[in-house]
């Protein structure tokens, strides 16, 4: 156990960053987050910008091993909460990296008034990462407004909750039945039915979806599901065919 900037970090040796492409790494958390009785695995991404600064997407639980791995890549400057559901571990990261700016997805600032946010995410990329990371705000969903990112150098799209896929045996009992009906264990990652129903204003979501589908995506990373490593653009068109209108 070690203490970094007043944060107690428990060391999990199996935790590590995995290179996913040019200047992008992902880390699968050993931590599991519970929501409405369902257990969700976690995943984060680290992007190293051209100036060497690190962009942390959807930060997971901070451990000594993860902290050390991140520090080897460069200075953490941007902590990004991509929707109003992925915020649990932000305070620990801010304590460990006090010089980093914290970015809030739409609706999160009101939900987590205990967190001091520096910026609000919008349709326009921040100057710090413009030209390297593009973004689109998926409006019109009653559950959450998700900001989708595209890392140009690696051709990777980052989705948080709007795309999911769990192993067939991840949920058991009645939860397994619900997960199957909700398309959480579909043959390939897809938009769960609860999120489809929650798009009560589909017209509001389509401009962002058009932007997402225009990206020359090769790969897709999601917080809850196996990453797509080829033909990303074709995959996204299949996954969102029901919304494209």
FIKE-729709 format. One record per residue (C-alpha): residue in one letter; x, y negated, z; residue number from 0. Coordinates in nm, 2 decimals. Layout:
// FIKE-729709
   code        u        v        w   pos
      A        X        Y        Z   NUM
...
This chain:
// FIKE-729709
   code        u        v        w   pos
      X     0.00     0.00     0.00     0
      X     0.13    -0.35    -0.09     1
      X     0.02    -0.70    -0.04     2
      X     0.03    -0.94    -0.33     3
      X    -0.10    -1.30    -0.28     4
      X    -0.31    -1.19     0.01     5
      X    -0.47    -0.91    -0.18     6
      X    -0.44    -0.55    -0.03     7
      X    -0.36    -0.32    -0.32     8
      X    -0.39     0.06    -0.29     9
      X    -0.16     0.24    -0.52    10
      X    -0.32     0.50    -0.76    11
      X    -0.02     0.66    -0.94    12
      X    -0.25     0.79    -1.22    13
      X    -0.35     0.43    -1.32    14
      X    -0.17     0.29    -1.62    15
      X    -0.20     0.07    -1.92    16
      X    -0.22     0.24    -2.26    17
      X    -0.11     0.05    -2.57    18
      X    -0.41     0.03    -2.81    19
      X    -0.25    -0.18    -3.09    20
      X    -0.03    -0.48    -3.15    21
      X    -0.03    -0.68    -2.82    22
      X    -0.33    -0.51    -2.68    23
      X    -0.35    -0.25    -2.40    24
      X    -0.64    -0.08    -2.22    25
      X    -0.67     0.06    -1.87    26
      X    -0.93     0.31    -1.76    27
      X    -1.02     0.26    -1.39    28
      X    -1.02     0.53    -1.14    29
      X    -1.29     0.32    -0.97    30
      X    -1.66     0.38    -1.04    31
      X    -1.92     0.11    -1.02    32
      X    -2.28     0.20    -0.92    33
      X    -2.58     0.04    -1.07    34
      X    -2.94     0.14    -1.00    35
      X    -2.82     0.48    -0.88    36
      X    -2.60     0.54    -1.19    37
      X    -2.22     0.57    -1.17    38
      X    -2.03     0.38    -1.44    39
      X    -1.66     0.43    -1.52    40
      X    -1.47     0.11    -1.58    41
      X    -1.23    -0.01    -1.85    42
      X    -1.04    -0.33    -1.90    43
      X    -0.82    -0.47    -2.18    44
      X    -0.51    -0.69    -2.17    45
      X    -0.41    -0.90    -2.47    46
      X    -0.08    -1.07    -2.50    47
      X    -0.11    -1.40    -2.68    48
      X     0.15    -1.54    -2.92    49
      X     0.29    -1.76    -2.64    50
      X     0.33    -1.46    -2.41    51
      X     0.03    -1.54    -2.19    52
      X    -0.20    -1.26    -2.09    53
      X    -0.58    -1.25    -2.15    54
      X    -0.75    -1.01    -1.91    55
      X    -1.08    -0.89    -2.04    56
      X    -1.33    -0.74    -1.79    57
      X    -1.08    -0.68    -1.51    58
      X    -1.12    -0.36    -1.31    59
      X    -1.01    -0.29    -0.95    60
      X    -0.66    -0.43    -0.90    61
      X    -0.41    -0.18    -0.77    62
      X    -0.03    -0.20    -0.71    63
      X     0.04     0.02    -1.01    64
      X    -0.19    -0.18    -1.24    65
      X    -0.05    -0.51    -1.11    66
      X     0.30    -0.40    -1.17    67
      X     0.22    -0.28    -1.53    68
      X     0.05    -0.61    -1.61    69
      X     0.33    -0.81    -1.47    70
      X     0.57    -0.64    -1.70    71
      X     0.38    -0.76    -2.00    72
      X     0.38    -1.13    -1.91    73
      X     0.21    -1.40    -1.70    74
      X    -0.16    -1.37    -1.64    75
      X    -0.33    -1.69    -1.75    76
      X    -0.69    -1.60    -1.85    77
      X    -0.94    -1.39    -1.65    78
      X    -1.25    -1.32    -1.86    79
      X    -1.58    -1.20    -1.74    80
      X    -1.76    -1.11    -2.07    81
      X    -2.11    -1.08    -1.93    82
      X    -2.30    -1.14    -1.61    83
      X    -2.26    -0.78    -1.50    84
      X    -1.88    -0.75    -1.50    85
      X    -1.76    -0.97    -1.22    86
      X    -1.70    -0.75    -0.91    87
      X    -1.32    -0.76    -0.92    88
      X    -1.26    -1.12    -1.03    89
      X    -1.20    -1.25    -0.68    90
      X    -0.91    -1.01    -0.62    91
      X    -0.75    -1.10    -0.95    92
      X    -0.78    -1.47    -0.88    93
      X    -0.61    -1.42    -0.54    94
      X    -0.33    -1.22    -0.70    95
      X    -0.30    -1.47    -0.99    96
      X    -0.39    -1.81    -0.86    97
      X    -0.26    -1.99    -1.16    98
      X    -0.49    -1.80    -1.40    99
      X    -0.81    -1.97    -1.53   100
      X    -1.14    -1.78    -1.47   101
      X    -1.40    -1.78    -1.75   102
      X    -1.77    -1.72    -1.70   103
      X    -2.01    -1.56    -1.94   104
      X    -2.35    -1.74    -1.97   105
      X    -2.55    -1.69    -1.65   106
      X    -2.26    -1.57    -1.43   107
      X    -2.18    -1.91    -1.28   108
      X    -2.53    -1.92    -1.13   109
      X    -2.51    -1.55    -1.01   110
      X    -2.17    -1.57    -0.84   111
      X    -2.17    -1.91    -0.67   112
      X    -1.89    -1.78    -0.45   113
      X    -1.65    -1.77    -0.74   114
      X    -1.48    -2.08    -0.86   115
      X    -1.50    -2.07    -1.24   116
      X    -1.28    -2.29    -1.45   117
      X    -1.45    -2.26    -1.79   118
      X    -1.77    -2.13    -1.94   119
      X    -1.75    -1.91    -2.25   120
      X    -1.93    -2.03    -2.56   121
      X    -1.94    -1.96    -2.93   122
      X    -1.62    -2.15    -2.97   123
      X    -1.29    -1.98    -2.88   124
      X    -1.08    -2.16    -2.63   125
      X    -0.78    -2.35    -2.77   126
      X    -0.56    -2.12    -2.57   127
      X    -0.66    -1.82    -2.79   128
      X    -0.82    -1.97    -3.10   129
      X    -0.68    -1.81    -3.41   130
      X    -0.59    -1.49    -3.23   131
      X    -0.92    -1.40    -3.06   132
      X    -1.26    -1.48    -3.20   133
      X    -1.58    -1.45    -3.00   134
      X    -1.96    -1.44    -3.04   135
      X    -2.24    -1.49    -2.78   136
      X    -2.51    -1.23    -2.81   137
      X    -2.82    -1.43    -2.70   138
      X    -3.17    -1.32    -2.66   139
      X    -3.12    -1.03    -2.41   140
      X    -3.32    -1.03    -2.09   141
      X    -3.06    -0.82    -1.90   142
      X    -2.74    -1.01    -1.98   143
      X    -2.59    -1.24    -2.23   144
      X    -2.27    -1.07    -2.35   145
      X    -1.98    -1.24    -2.52   146
      X    -1.82    -1.01    -2.77   147
      X    -1.45    -1.07    -2.86   148
      X    -1.24    -0.98    -3.17   149
      X    -0.86    -0.95    -3.14   150
      X    -0.74    -1.03    -3.49   151
      X    -0.39    -0.89    -3.48   152
      X    -0.51    -0.54    -3.38   153
      X    -0.85    -0.55    -3.55   154
      X    -1.02    -0.46    -3.22   155
      X    -1.37    -0.56    -3.11   156
      X    -1.44    -0.57    -2.74   157
      X    -1.79    -0.48    -2.62   158
      X    -1.88    -0.46    -2.25   159
      X    -2.23    -0.31    -2.19   160
      X    -2.41    -0.35    -2.53   161
      X    -2.23    -0.03    -2.65   162
      X    -2.20     0.28    -2.44   163
      X    -2.13     0.65    -2.46   164
      X    -2.09     0.89    -2.17   165
      X    -1.98     1.25    -2.17   166
      X    -2.28     1.49    -2.19   167
      X    -2.21     1.61    -1.84   168
      X    -2.14     1.28    -1.68   169
      X    -2.49     1.25    -1.53   170
      X    -2.68     1.54    -1.38   171
      X    -3.04     1.61    -1.26   172
      X    -3.30     1.34    -1.33   173
      X    -3.02     1.09    -1.41   174
      X    -2.91     1.32    -1.69   175
      X    -3.26     1.32    -1.84   176
      X    -3.28     0.94    -1.82   177
      X    -2.94     0.90    -1.97   178
      X    -3.03     1.12    -2.26   179
      X    -3.36     0.93    -2.32   180
      X    -3.17     0.60    -2.29   181
      X    -2.91     0.71    -2.56   182
      X    -2.63     0.68    -2.31   183
      X    -2.50     1.03    -2.42   184
      X    -2.56     0.99    -2.79   185
      X    -2.33     1.16    -3.05   186
      X    -2.14     0.83    -3.09   187
      X    -2.14     0.50    -2.89   188
      X    -2.47     0.31    -2.94   189
      X    -2.68     0.05    -2.78   190
      X    -2.88     0.20    -2.49   191
      X    -3.25     0.18    -2.53   192
      X    -3.29    -0.04    -2.22   193
      X    -3.07    -0.31    -2.39   194
      X    -3.26    -0.27    -2.71   195
      X    -3.59    -0.34    -2.53   196
      X    -3.43    -0.63    -2.35   197
      X    -3.36    -0.81    -2.68   198
      X    -3.69    -0.98    -2.65   199
      X    -3.56    -1.26    -2.88   200
      X    -3.40    -1.07    -3.16   201
      X    -3.39    -1.37    -3.38   202
      X    -3.16    -1.55    -3.13   203
      X    -2.92    -1.26    -3.14   204
      X    -2.88    -1.22    -3.51   205
      X    -2.64    -1.51    -3.58   206
      X    -2.39    -1.37    -3.34   207
      X    -2.45    -1.02    -3.48   208
      X    -2.38    -1.14    -3.83   209
      X    -2.06    -1.29    -3.71   210
      X    -1.96    -0.96    -3.54   211
      X    -2.04    -0.76    -3.85   212
      X    -1.83    -1.00    -4.06   213
      X    -1.51    -0.93    -3.86   214
      X    -1.27    -0.69    -4.04   215
      X    -1.30    -0.45    -3.74   216
      X    -1.08    -0.14    -3.74   217
      X    -1.13    -0.04    -3.37   218
      X    -1.39    -0.09    -3.10   219
      X    -1.33    -0.09    -2.72   220
      X    -1.62    -0.07    -2.47   221
      X    -1.62    -0.08    -2.10   222
      X    -1.82     0.25    -2.08   223
      X    -1.74     0.48    -2.36   224
      X    -1.47     0.64    -2.57   225
      X    -1.31     0.38    -2.80   226
      X    -1.36     0.39    -3.17   227
      X    -1.02     0.41    -3.34   228
      X    -1.11     0.40    -3.71   229
      X    -1.37     0.25    -3.95   230
      X    -1.49     0.01    -3.68   231
      X    -1.69    -0.22    -3.91   232
      X    -1.89     0.07    -4.05   233
      X    -1.95     0.20    -3.70   234
      X    -2.08    -0.14    -3.58   235
      X    -2.32    -0.16    -3.88   236
      X    -2.46     0.18    -3.78   237
      X    -2.48     0.09    -3.41   238
      X    -2.67    -0.23    -3.47   239
      X    -2.88    -0.14    -3.78   240
      X    -3.19    -0.16    -3.57   241
      X    -3.12    -0.53    -3.48   242
      X    -2.99    -0.66    -3.81   243
      X    -3.34    -0.70    -3.94   244
